[in-house]
Amino acid sequence: LDYTNPNKDVMGLVSFVPQAVLVASVSLVYARKNLPLCLYLQTAIFVTFNKVCTGQYFVWYMSVMPLLGPSLKFFSENYHLQKVEVW
């Protein structure tokens, strides 16, 4: 895909439409139920369907992870005891 390709606009839409549909769907389904999960999924979808990958994306993941943990039961009352049991 380069600037001389006559189908460059169509190819741009083909790569953008699935991303936009998925982000909108996740927003409609999860925004009111579980906002941290919604933010994480939107970030993951954006990065997955983006044309480039930079180190900044991993910072985005890490910034949402502390919010996501409690909703996925990563942290519980016996979190440290569970780590010892797994070890």
FENKAWO-V332997 format. One record per run of one state. SS is the DSSP state (h for helix, s for strand, l for the rest). FROM is the first residue (numbers start at 1). TO is the last residue. If there is no record, write none. Layout:
ss:SS from:FROM to:TO
ss:SS from:FROM to:TO
This chain:
ss:l from:1 to:7
ss:h from:8 to:30
ss:l from:31 to:34
ss:h from:35 to:49
ss:l from:50 to:54
ss:h from:55 to:72
ss:l from:73 to:78
ss:h from:79 to:86
ss:l from:87 to:87
